[in-house]
Amino acid sequence: MLENILLFVHLVGMVVLFGTAATIGLFMFWTHVTADPSMMAHVTSVAVRADAFLTAPAMALQLLSGIALARLAGVPLIGSWVTVALGIFAFVVVHWLPMVFIQVHLRDMARVARDTGASLDRSYRILFRIWVILGCGGFAGLLVLSWVMVAKPDIF
């Protein structure tokens, strides 16, 4: 019973991670194309909140439920496919954390542009490109992580 509950929590966590990553990414990109500071201020503000209330808790649930599932199954955390999964998870986190800080800066820059009637400048566009690159890496990591969790390859 406990294993089923943990598995359910683990799967819901992955769905939330994929859903928020894809949704935030698409809305940020579509809004960026408009070059409208007011829209960018709003969308980045929503993205920051979504990461705080959805992505961060889902990541914590993923890590904790995944470790618990491995323990229940008797799979060692080191020297198995779980080691690879944890490494990929760390890769995803290392991409996601800077994205959150960049989103906060993008939001603040967009608010200033909106409030002053200015356009979004070169530094905004550079930060946005970095955000996109990090997001693509993190999302690719989620895809690979999902494959590892399903395939459970005998790597060691």
C-alpha positions as CSV (number, residue, x, y, z in Angstrom):
1,M,0.0,0.0,0.0
2,L,2.8,2.4,1.0
3,E,4.6,1.7,-2.3
4,N,1.5,2.5,-4.3
5,I,1.0,5.8,-2.5
6,L,4.7,6.7,-3.1
7,L,4.5,5.7,-6.7
8,F,1.4,7.8,-7.2
9,V,3.1,10.8,-5.5
10,H,6.2,10.2,-7.6
11,L,4.2,10.1,-10.9
12,V,2.1,13.2,-9.9
13,G,5.3,15.0,-9.2
14,M,6.7,14.3,-12.6
15,V,3.5,15.3,-14.3
16,V,3.6,18.6,-12.4
17,L,7.3,19.1,-13.3
18,F,6.6,18.5,-17.0
19,G,3.4,20.6,-17.0
20,T,4.9,23.6,-15.3
21,A,8.1,23.5,-17.3
22,A,6.2,23.3,-20.6
23,T,3.6,25.8,-19.7
24,I,6.0,28.4,-18.3
25,G,8.4,27.9,-21.2
26,L,5.7,28.3,-23.8
27,F,4.0,31.3,-22.2
28,M,7.3,33.0,-21.6
29,F,8.4,32.5,-25.2
30,W,5.1,33.6,-26.7
31,T,5.0,36.6,-24.5
32,H,8.6,37.5,-25.3
33,V,7.8,37.5,-29.0
34,T,5.3,40.3,-28.4
35,A,8.0,42.6,-26.9
36,D,5.2,44.0,-24.7
37,P,6.8,45.0,-21.3
38,S,3.3,44.9,-19.6
39,M,2.7,41.4,-20.8
40,M,6.2,40.3,-19.9
41,A,5.9,41.8,-16.4
42,H,2.6,39.8,-15.8
43,V,3.8,36.5,-17.3
44,T,7.2,36.5,-15.6
45,S,5.4,37.3,-12.3
46,V,3.1,34.3,-12.8
47,A,6.1,32.1,-13.7
48,V,7.9,33.1,-10.5
49,R,4.9,32.1,-8.5
50,A,4.3,28.9,-10.4
51,D,7.9,27.9,-9.7
52,A,7.5,28.7,-6.0
53,F,4.2,26.9,-5.5
54,L,4.3,24.1,-8.1
55,T,7.8,23.3,-9.4
56,A,9.7,23.6,-6.1
57,P,7.3,21.3,-4.1
58,A,7.1,18.9,-7.0
59,M,10.9,18.6,-7.1
60,A,11.1,18.0,-3.4
61,L,8.3,15.3,-3.7
62,Q,10.2,13.7,-6.6
63,L,13.4,13.4,-4.7
64,L,11.9,12.2,-1.5
65,S,9.4,9.8,-3.0
66,G,12.0,8.4,-5.4
67,I,14.5,7.7,-2.6
68,A,11.7,6.1,-0.6
69,L,10.7,3.9,-3.5
70,A,14.2,2.8,-4.2
71,R,14.7,1.9,-0.5
72,L,11.4,-0.1,-0.4
73,A,12.4,-1.9,-3.5
74,G,15.9,-2.7,-2.1
75,V,17.6,-0.9,-4.9
76,P,20.9,0.7,-3.7
77,L,21.2,4.5,-4.2
78,I,24.8,4.1,-5.2
79,G,25.9,1.7,-7.9
80,S,22.6,1.3,-9.7
81,W,20.3,3.1,-12.1
82,V,19.2,5.3,-9.1
83,T,22.7,6.8,-9.0
84,V,22.2,7.9,-12.6
85,A,18.7,9.2,-11.9
86,L,20.0,11.2,-9.0
87,G,22.8,12.7,-11.1
88,I,20.3,13.7,-13.8
89,F,18.0,15.1,-11.2
90,A,20.9,17.3,-9.9
91,F,21.5,18.4,-13.5
92,V,17.9,19.5,-13.8
93,V,18.1,21.4,-10.5
94,V,21.3,23.1,-11.5
95,H,19.5,24.4,-14.6
96,W,16.3,25.3,-12.9
97,L,17.6,27.3,-9.9
98,P,19.3,30.0,-12.1
99,M,16.2,30.2,-14.2
100,V,14.2,31.2,-11.2
101,F,16.6,34.0,-10.4
102,I,16.7,35.1,-14.0
103,Q,12.8,35.1,-14.1
104,V,12.9,37.5,-11.1
105,H,15.3,39.8,-13.0
106,L,13.2,39.6,-16.2
107,R,10.1,40.4,-14.2
108,D,11.7,43.4,-12.5
109,M,13.2,44.7,-15.8
110,A,9.8,44.3,-17.5
111,R,8.0,46.2,-14.7
112,V,10.5,49.1,-15.0
113,A,10.0,49.2,-18.8
114,R,6.2,49.0,-18.4
115,D,6.2,51.8,-15.7
116,T,8.5,54.1,-17.6
117,G,7.2,53.4,-21.1
118,A,10.6,52.2,-22.3
119,S,11.2,49.1,-24.4
120,L,12.9,46.0,-23.2
121,D,16.6,46.5,-23.8
122,R,19.5,44.4,-24.9
123,S,20.3,43.1,-21.4
124,Y,16.8,41.8,-21.1
125,R,17.1,39.9,-24.4
126,I,20.4,38.4,-23.4
127,L,19.0,37.3,-20.0
128,F,16.0,35.8,-21.8
129,R,18.3,33.8,-24.2
130,I,20.2,32.5,-21.2
131,W,16.9,31.5,-19.6
132,V,15.9,29.7,-22.8
133,I,19.2,27.8,-23.0
134,L,18.9,26.7,-19.3
135,G,15.3,25.8,-19.8
136,C,16.1,23.6,-22.9
137,G,18.8,21.8,-20.9
138,G,16.6,21.3,-17.9
139,F,13.7,20.0,-19.9
140,A,15.9,17.6,-21.8
141,G,17.2,16.4,-18.5
142,L,13.6,15.7,-17.4
143,L,13.0,13.7,-20.5
144,V,16.2,11.6,-20.0
145,L,15.3,11.2,-16.3
146,S,11.9,9.9,-17.2
147,W,13.5,7.3,-19.5
148,V,15.9,6.2,-16.8
149,M,13.1,5.8,-14.3
150,V,11.0,3.7,-16.7
151,A,13.8,1.7,-18.3
152,K,15.9,1.2,-15.1
153,P,19.0,0.4,-17.2
154,D,21.6,-1.9,-15.7
155,I,24.5,0.5,-16.0
156,F,26.8,-0.7,-13.3
